[in-house]
Amino acid sequence: MSELVTGEAVALELRPARLPSRALAVLLDLVVTVAVYVAVTIALVASTSSLDGAAQTALTIATFVLVLVGGPIAVETLSHGRSLGKMACGLRVVRDDGGPIRFRHALVRGLIGVIEILMTFGVIACIASLVSARGRRLGDVFAGTLVVRERVPFSSAGFMPPPPPWLAGRFSGLDLSAVPDDLWLAVRQYLTRAGQLDPRVGWAMAERLAADVAARTGAPAPREVPPPAYLAAVLQERQAREARRAFGEASAGGPAAPAAPRVPVSPAPAPPSAPAPITPPSVPPSGDLPEVSRDVPPDGRRGTGFVPPA
């Protein structure tokens, strides 16, 4: 693993690409480049068949230079160090300080690559990559570049530590609307990489970022609060406000919604008991039936005068 230092004195642990992955990326790039070169050559031969031999030779040389030399240089410049083969293998060309490459870096790599890759079939490039501690070929050495792996295993280096508990809610009254997004990004990147920095360099960066944030908010940073803790607390406050705006008060730790009133529930009625069996009354013989008055019902209660219809 190689430690690169950016222009902001941030130590980055990047993994230099080794020979097998670089060779596979170069092979893929060569296959694509040669295919394009053959297609362009066939098209030129078909369209310039009426020209003399000298003109055809000049066009062939120009095609070779433009496609096999200029093509990779243009691709690496426009993609900031990622050709098709490097994209497939998860590689990227960066400067020695970890920044993206420019045209001059791609130009030096491309011109020297013609000698150590195309003319010698990659023998010089393989030997130089094996000898170098970071797997660099001659083009990387002269251009000041390095091929690194972008697909690295997840580590705890990107963990952003939370602020101290005693700072919870202390900066809830700050006006954070004037802080630009690029400053928030710088604060977030510093907090995630704080464990990789030299203590003195990290403290100086925290002081500078805290001063920038305090200047945007209009309130000075408390003297008793360390700058890293101040940055973590302010960033957490911003995230809490964004969460409240996006999901509402309850999801962001705001006041809970009032509970619904309790409605008294009456007990369920007891199931009715089974009715007692009804025994039919004994009917005396017709000759012995007593004469019953129309005004008095058989059960002895007085009538109401109501006569049901026939």
C-alpha positions as a Markdown table, in Angstrom:
| # | Residue | x | y | z |
|---|---|---|---|---|
| 1 | Met | 0.0 | 0.0 | 0.0 |
| 2 | Ser | 1.3 | 3.4 | -0.9 |
| 3 | Glu | 0.7 | 6.6 | 1.0 |
| 4 | Leu | 0.1 | 9.7 | -1.2 |
| 5 | Val | -0.1 | 13.2 | 0.1 |
| 6 | Thr | -2.5 | 15.6 | -1.6 |
| 7 | Gly | -2.0 | 19.4 | -2.0 |
| 8 | Glu | -4.1 | 19.9 | 1.2 |
| 9 | Ala | -1.7 | 17.7 | 3.2 |
| 10 | Val | -4.2 | 14.9 | 3.4 |
| 11 | Ala | -2.7 | 11.5 | 3.6 |
| 12 | Leu | -4.4 | 9.0 | 1.3 |
| 13 | Glu | -3.7 | 5.3 | 1.3 |
| 14 | Leu | -4.0 | 4.1 | -2.3 |
| 15 | Arg | -3.2 | 0.7 | -3.6 |
| 16 | Pro | -0.8 | 0.7 | -6.6 |
| 17 | Ala | -1.8 | -1.6 | -9.4 |
| 18 | Arg | 0.4 | -4.5 | -9.9 |
| 19 | Leu | 1.7 | -6.1 | -13.1 |
| 20 | Pro | -1.1 | -8.6 | -13.8 |
| 21 | Ser | -3.9 | -6.1 | -13.6 |
| 22 | Arg | -1.9 | -3.5 | -15.6 |
| 23 | Ala | -1.0 | -6.1 | -18.3 |
| 24 | Leu | -4.6 | -7.1 | -18.6 |
| 25 | Ala | -5.7 | -3.4 | -18.9 |
| 26 | Val | -3.0 | -2.7 | -21.6 |
| 27 | Leu | -4.0 | -5.8 | -23.5 |
| 28 | Leu | -7.7 | -4.7 | -23.6 |
| 29 | Asp | -6.6 | -1.2 | -24.7 |
| 30 | Leu | -4.4 | -2.7 | -27.5 |
| 31 | Val | -7.2 | -4.9 | -28.8 |
| 32 | Val | -9.5 | -1.9 | -29.1 |
| 33 | Thr | -6.8 | 0.3 | -30.5 |
| 34 | Val | -5.7 | -2.2 | -33.1 |
| 35 | Ala | -9.3 | -2.9 | -34.1 |
| 36 | Val | -9.9 | 0.8 | -34.7 |
| 37 | Tyr | -6.6 | 1.1 | -36.6 |
| 38 | Val | -7.4 | -1.8 | -38.9 |
| 39 | Ala | -10.9 | -0.4 | -39.6 |
| 40 | Val | -9.5 | 3.1 | -40.4 |
| 41 | Thr | -6.7 | 1.7 | -42.5 |
| 42 | Ile | -9.1 | -0.4 | -44.6 |
| 43 | Ala | -11.3 | 2.7 | -45.1 |
| 44 | Leu | -8.4 | 4.8 | -46.2 |
| 45 | Val | -7.0 | 2.2 | -48.6 |
| 46 | Ala | -10.5 | 1.9 | -50.2 |
| 47 | Ser | -10.9 | 5.6 | -50.5 |
| 48 | Thr | -7.3 | 6.5 | -51.6 |
| 49 | Ser | -6.6 | 3.7 | -54.1 |
| 50 | Ser | -6.2 | 6.3 | -56.9 |
| 51 | Leu | -3.3 | 8.1 | -55.1 |
| 52 | Asp | 0.3 | 7.2 | -55.7 |
| 53 | Gly | 2.5 | 5.2 | -53.3 |
| 54 | Ala | 4.1 | 8.1 | -51.5 |
| 55 | Ala | 0.7 | 9.6 | -50.6 |
| 56 | Gln | -0.6 | 6.2 | -49.3 |
| 57 | Thr | 2.6 | 5.8 | -47.3 |
| 58 | Ala | 2.2 | 9.2 | -45.7 |
| 59 | Leu | -1.5 | 8.5 | -44.9 |
| 60 | Thr | -0.5 | 5.1 | -43.3 |
| 61 | Ile | 2.1 | 6.8 | -41.1 |
| 62 | Ala | -0.3 | 9.5 | -40.1 |
| 63 | Thr | -3.0 | 6.9 | -39.3 |
| 64 | Phe | -0.5 | 5.0 | -37.1 |
| 65 | Val | 0.5 | 8.1 | -35.2 |
| 66 | Leu | -3.1 | 9.4 | -34.8 |
| 67 | Val | -4.7 | 6.1 | -33.8 |
| 68 | Leu | -2.0 | 4.2 | -32.0 |
| 69 | Val | -0.4 | 7.1 | -30.3 |
| 70 | Gly | -2.8 | 10.0 | -30.2 |
| 71 | Gly | -5.8 | 7.9 | -29.4 |
| 72 | Pro | -4.6 | 6.6 | -26.0 |
| 73 | Ile | -3.3 | 10.1 | -25.1 |
| 74 | Ala | -6.7 | 11.7 | -25.9 |
| 75 | Val | -8.6 | 9.0 | -24.0 |
| 76 | Glu | -6.5 | 9.3 | -20.9 |
| 77 | Thr | -6.7 | 13.1 | -21.0 |
| 78 | Leu | -10.5 | 13.3 | -21.4 |
| 79 | Ser | -11.2 | 10.5 | -18.9 |
| 80 | His | -8.7 | 11.7 | -16.3 |
| 81 | Gly | -6.6 | 8.6 | -16.5 |
| 82 | Arg | -9.2 | 5.9 | -17.2 |
| 83 | Ser | -9.0 | 4.1 | -20.5 |
| 84 | Leu | -11.4 | 1.3 | -21.5 |
| 85 | Gly | -9.0 | -1.4 | -20.2 |
| 86 | Lys | -8.4 | 0.5 | -16.9 |
| 87 | Met | -12.1 | 1.0 | -16.4 |
| 88 | Ala | -12.7 | -2.8 | -16.9 |
| 89 | Cys | -10.0 | -3.6 | -14.4 |
| 90 | Gly | -10.8 | -0.9 | -11.9 |
| 91 | Leu | -7.6 | 1.1 | -12.4 |
| 92 | Arg | -6.9 | 4.8 | -12.8 |
| 93 | Val | -3.8 | 6.9 | -13.6 |
| 94 | Val | -3.1 | 9.7 | -11.0 |
| 95 | Arg | -0.3 | 12.1 | -10.3 |
| 96 | Asp | 2.3 | 11.4 | -7.6 |
| 97 | Asp | 0.3 | 13.7 | -5.3 |
| 98 | Gly | -2.9 | 11.8 | -5.9 |
| 99 | Gly | -4.5 | 14.4 | -8.2 |
| 100 | Pro | -5.9 | 13.8 | -11.7 |
| 101 | Ile | -3.6 | 13.7 | -14.7 |
| 102 | Arg | -3.5 | 16.4 | -17.4 |
| 103 | Phe | -2.5 | 16.5 | -21.0 |
| 104 | Arg | 1.2 | 16.7 | -20.4 |
| 105 | His | 1.2 | 13.6 | -18.2 |
| 106 | Ala | -0.8 | 11.6 | -20.8 |
| 107 | Leu | 1.5 | 12.9 | -23.6 |
| 108 | Val | 4.7 | 11.7 | -21.8 |
| 109 | Arg | 3.1 | 8.4 | -21.0 |
| 110 | Gly | 1.9 | 7.9 | -24.5 |
| 111 | Leu | 5.2 | 8.8 | -26.2 |
| 112 | Ile | 7.3 | 6.6 | -24.0 |
| 113 | Gly | 4.7 | 3.8 | -24.2 |
| 114 | Val | 5.4 | 3.6 | -28.0 |
| 115 | Ile | 8.9 | 2.5 | -27.2 |
| 116 | Glu | 8.5 | 0.4 | -24.1 |
| 117 | Ile | 5.1 | -1.3 | -25.1 |
| 118 | Leu | 4.7 | -1.2 | -28.9 |
| 119 | Met | 8.2 | -1.5 | -30.2 |
| 120 | Thr | 9.5 | -3.9 | -27.5 |
| 121 | Phe | 6.2 | -5.8 | -27.1 |
| 122 | Gly | 6.0 | -4.7 | -23.5 |
| 123 | Val | 9.2 | -6.3 | -22.3 |
| 124 | Ile | 10.7 | -3.0 | -21.0 |
| 125 | Ala | 7.5 | -2.1 | -19.4 |
| 126 | Cys | 7.2 | -5.4 | -17.6 |
| 127 | Ile | 10.8 | -5.3 | -16.3 |
| 128 | Ala | 10.4 | -1.7 | -15.1 |
| 129 | Ser | 7.1 | -2.5 | -13.4 |
| 130 | Leu | 8.7 | -5.5 | -11.6 |
| 131 | Val | 11.7 | -3.5 | -10.4 |
| 132 | Ser | 9.7 | -0.5 | -9.2 |
| 133 | Ala | 8.4 | -0.7 | -5.6 |
| 134 | Arg | 5.0 | 0.8 | -6.8 |
| 135 | Gly | 4.8 | -1.0 | -10.0 |
| 136 | Arg | 5.6 | 2.0 | -12.3 |
| 137 | Arg | 6.8 | 1.7 | -15.8 |
| 138 | Leu | 9.2 | 4.2 | -17.5 |
| 139 | Gly | 6.3 | 6.3 | -18.7 |
| 140 | Asp | 5.0 | 6.7 | -15.2 |
| 141 | Val | 8.5 | 7.6 | -13.9 |
| 142 | Phe | 9.1 | 10.3 | -16.4 |
| 143 | Ala | 5.5 | 11.7 | -16.3 |
| 144 | Gly | 5.3 | 11.6 | -12.5 |
| 145 | Thr | 2.2 | 9.4 | -12.4 |
| 146 | Leu | 1.0 | 6.2 | -10.7 |
| 147 | Val | -1.6 | 3.6 | -11.7 |
| 148 | Val | -3.8 | 2.8 | -8.7 |
| 149 | Arg | -6.7 | 0.5 | -7.9 |
| 150 | Glu | -10.0 | 2.2 | -7.4 |
| 151 | Arg | -11.9 | -1.0 | -6.3 |
| 152 | Val | -10.5 | -1.4 | -2.8 |
| 153 | Pro | -12.1 | -3.3 | 0.1 |
| 154 | Phe | -14.2 | -1.3 | 2.5 |
| 155 | Ser | -12.4 | 0.0 | 5.5 |
| 156 | Ser | -13.3 | 2.0 | 8.6 |
| 157 | Ala | -11.3 | 5.0 | 7.2 |
| 158 | Gly | -14.5 | 6.6 | 5.9 |
| 159 | Phe | -16.3 | 6.5 | 9.3 |
| 160 | Met | -17.3 | 9.9 | 10.5 |
| 161 | Pro | -17.1 | 10.2 | 14.3 |
| 162 | Pro | -20.2 | 11.6 | 16.1 |
| 163 | Pro | -19.8 | 14.8 | 18.2 |
| 164 | Pro | -19.5 | 14.5 | 22.0 |
| 165 | Pro | -22.8 | 14.0 | 23.8 |
| 166 | Trp | -22.4 | 17.3 | 25.8 |
| 167 | Leu | -22.6 | 19.2 | 22.5 |
| 168 | Ala | -26.0 | 17.7 | 21.5 |
| 169 | Gly | -28.4 | 20.5 | 20.6 |
| 170 | Arg | -26.0 | 23.3 | 21.5 |
| 171 | Phe | -25.8 | 24.8 | 18.0 |
| 172 | Ser | -29.5 | 24.4 | 17.2 |
| 173 | Gly | -29.8 | 28.2 | 16.9 |
| 174 | Leu | -27.1 | 28.8 | 14.3 |
| 175 | Asp | -28.0 | 30.1 | 10.9 |
| 176 | Leu | -26.4 | 27.6 | 8.5 |
| 177 | Ser | -28.0 | 28.9 | 5.4 |
| 178 | Ala | -25.0 | 30.9 | 4.3 |
| 179 | Val | -22.5 | 28.0 | 4.5 |
| 180 | Pro | -21.8 | 26.8 | 0.9 |
| 181 | Asp | -22.0 | 23.2 | -0.1 |
| 182 | Asp | -18.3 | 23.0 | -1.0 |
| 183 | Leu | -17.4 | 24.0 | 2.6 |
| 184 | Trp | -19.7 | 21.3 | 4.0 |
| 185 | Leu | -18.0 | 18.8 | 1.6 |
| 186 | Ala | -14.6 | 19.9 | 2.9 |
| 187 | Val | -15.8 | 19.5 | 6.5 |
| 188 | Arg | -17.2 | 16.0 | 5.8 |
| 189 | Gln | -14.1 | 14.9 | 4.0 |
| 190 | Tyr | -11.9 | 16.2 | 6.9 |
| 191 | Leu | -14.0 | 14.3 | 9.5 |
| 192 | Thr | -13.9 | 11.1 | 7.6 |
| 193 | Arg | -10.1 | 11.3 | 7.1 |
| 194 | Ala | -9.2 | 12.7 | 10.5 |
| 195 | Gly | -7.7 | 9.4 | 11.6 |
| 196 | Gln | -5.3 | 9.4 | 8.6 |
| 197 | Leu | -3.8 | 12.8 | 9.3 |
| 198 | Asp | -0.8 | 13.9 | 11.2 |
| 199 | Pro | -2.1 | 15.3 | 14.5 |
| 200 | Arg | -0.6 | 18.8 | 14.0 |
| 201 | Val | -1.7 | 19.0 | 10.4 |
| 202 | Gly | -5.2 | 17.7 | 11.3 |
| 203 | Trp | -5.5 | 20.3 | 14.1 |
| 204 | Ala | -4.5 | 23.1 | 11.8 |
| 205 | Met | -7.0 | 22.0 | 9.1 |
| 206 | Ala | -9.8 | 21.8 | 11.8 |
| 207 | Glu | -9.0 | 25.3 | 13.0 |
| 208 | Arg | -9.1 | 26.7 | 9.5 |
| 209 | Leu | -12.4 | 24.9 | 8.6 |
| 210 | Ala | -14.0 | 25.9 | 12.0 |
| 211 | Ala | -13.0 | 29.5 | 11.3 |
| 212 | Asp | -14.6 | 29.4 | 7.8 |
| 213 | Val | -17.8 | 27.9 | 9.2 |
| 214 | Ala | -18.0 | 30.4 | 12.0 |
| 215 | Ala | -17.5 | 33.3 | 9.6 |
| 216 | Arg | -20.4 | 32.0 | 7.5 |
| 217 | Thr | -22.8 | 31.5 | 10.5 |
| 218 | Gly | -22.0 | 34.9 | 12.0 |
| 219 | Ala | -21.3 | 33.4 | 15.5 |
| 220 | Pro | -17.8 | 32.7 | 16.7 |
| 221 | Ala | -16.9 | 29.1 | 17.7 |
| 222 | Pro | -16.8 | 28.6 | 21.5 |
| 223 | Arg | -13.3 | 28.7 | 22.9 |
| 224 | Glu | -13.9 | 25.7 | 25.1 |
| 225 | Val | -15.0 | 23.5 | 22.2 |
| 226 | Pro | -12.2 | 21.8 | 20.2 |
| 227 | Pro | -12.4 | 22.6 | 16.5 |
| 228 | Pro | -12.9 | 18.9 | 15.4 |
| 229 | Ala | -15.8 | 18.6 | 17.9 |
| 230 | Tyr | -17.3 | 21.9 | 16.8 |
| 231 | Leu | -17.2 | 20.8 | 13.1 |
| 232 | Ala | -18.8 | 17.4 | 14.0 |
| 233 | Ala | -21.6 | 19.1 | 16.1 |
| 234 | Val | -22.4 | 21.7 | 13.4 |
| 235 | Leu | -22.4 | 19.1 | 10.7 |
| 236 | Gln | -24.7 | 16.9 | 12.7 |
| 237 | Glu | -27.0 | 19.8 | 13.3 |
| 238 | Arg | -27.2 | 20.4 | 9.5 |
| 239 | Gln | -28.0 | 16.8 | 8.9 |
| 240 | Ala | -30.7 | 16.9 | 11.6 |
| 241 | Arg | -32.3 | 19.9 | 9.9 |
| 242 | Glu | -32.3 | 18.3 | 6.5 |
| 243 | Ala | -33.9 | 15.2 | 8.0 |
| 244 | Arg | -36.6 | 17.2 | 9.6 |
| 245 | Arg | -37.3 | 19.0 | 6.4 |
| 246 | Ala | -37.4 | 15.7 | 4.4 |
| 247 | Phe | -39.2 | 13.4 | 6.8 |
| 248 | Gly | -40.9 | 15.6 | 9.4 |
| 249 | Glu | -40.3 | 16.3 | 13.1 |
| 250 | Ala | -40.9 | 12.8 | 14.4 |
| 251 | Ser | -38.4 | 11.1 | 12.2 |
| 252 | Ala | -35.6 | 13.6 | 13.0 |
| 253 | Gly | -36.0 | 13.4 | 16.8 |
| 254 | Gly | -38.5 | 16.2 | 17.1 |
| 255 | Pro | -41.5 | 16.3 | 19.5 |
| 256 | Ala | -43.6 | 13.2 | 19.3 |
| 257 | Ala | -47.1 | 13.3 | 18.0 |
| 258 | Pro | -49.8 | 13.4 | 20.7 |
| 259 | Ala | -51.3 | 10.1 | 21.6 |
| 260 | Ala | -54.8 | 9.4 | 20.5 |
| 261 | Pro | -57.5 | 9.6 | 23.3 |
| 262 | Arg | -58.5 | 6.4 | 24.9 |
| 263 | Val | -62.1 | 5.5 | 24.2 |
| 264 | Pro | -63.8 | 3.5 | 27.0 |
| 265 | Val | -64.9 | 0.1 | 25.8 |
| 266 | Ser | -68.0 | -1.4 | 27.3 |
| 267 | Pro | -67.8 | -5.0 | 28.4 |
| 268 | Ala | -69.2 | -7.5 | 26.0 |
| 269 | Pro | -72.7 | -8.7 | 27.0 |
| 270 | Ala | -73.0 | -12.1 | 28.4 |
| 271 | Pro | -74.3 | -14.7 | 26.0 |
| 272 | Pro | -78.0 | -15.4 | 26.6 |
| 273 | Ser | -78.8 | -18.6 | 28.4 |
| 274 | Ala | -80.6 | -21.4 | 26.7 |
| 275 | Pro | -84.4 | -21.1 | 27.0 |
| 276 | Ala | -86.1 | -23.6 | 29.2 |
| 277 | Pro | -88.1 | -26.3 | 27.4 |
| 278 | Ile | -91.7 | -25.5 | 27.0 |
| 279 | Thr | -94.1 | -28.3 | 27.8 |
| 280 | Pro | -97.4 | -28.1 | 25.9 |
| 281 | Pro | -100.4 | -27.7 | 28.2 |
| 282 | Ser | -102.7 | -30.6 | 28.6 |
| 283 | Val | -105.9 | -30.1 | 26.7 |
| 284 | Pro | -109.0 | -31.4 | 28.4 |
| 285 | Pro | -111.7 | -33.1 | 26.4 |
| 286 | Ser | -114.0 | -30.9 | 24.4 |
| 287 | Gly | -117.0 | -31.7 | 26.6 |
| 288 | Asp | -115.3 | -30.6 | 29.8 |
| 289 | Leu | -114.0 | -27.3 | 28.5 |
| 290 | Pro | -115.2 | -24.4 | 30.7 |
| 291 | Glu | -116.8 | -21.4 | 29.2 |
| 292 | Val | -114.4 | -18.6 | 29.1 |
| 293 | Ser | -115.5 | -15.0 | 29.1 |
| 294 | Arg | -114.5 | -12.9 | 26.1 |
| 295 | Asp | -113.6 | -10.1 | 28.5 |
| 296 | Val | -111.2 | -12.0 | 30.6 |
| 297 | Pro | -108.3 | -13.8 | 29.0 |
| 298 | Pro | -107.4 | -17.3 | 30.1 |
| 299 | Asp | -104.4 | -16.1 | 32.1 |
| 300 | Gly | -106.6 | -14.0 | 34.3 |
| 301 | Arg | -105.5 | -10.6 | 33.1 |
| 302 | Arg | -108.1 | -8.1 | 32.0 |
| 303 | Gly | -108.4 | -7.5 | 28.3 |
| 304 | Thr | -107.4 | -4.3 | 26.5 |
| 305 | Gly | -110.3 | -4.3 | 24.0 |
| 306 | Phe | -108.0 | -5.1 | 21.1 |
| 307 | Val | -109.3 | -7.9 | 18.9 |
| 308 | Pro | -106.9 | -9.2 | 16.3 |
| 309 | Pro | -108.3 | -9.4 | 12.8 |
| 310 | Ala | -109.6 | -12.7 | 11.6 |
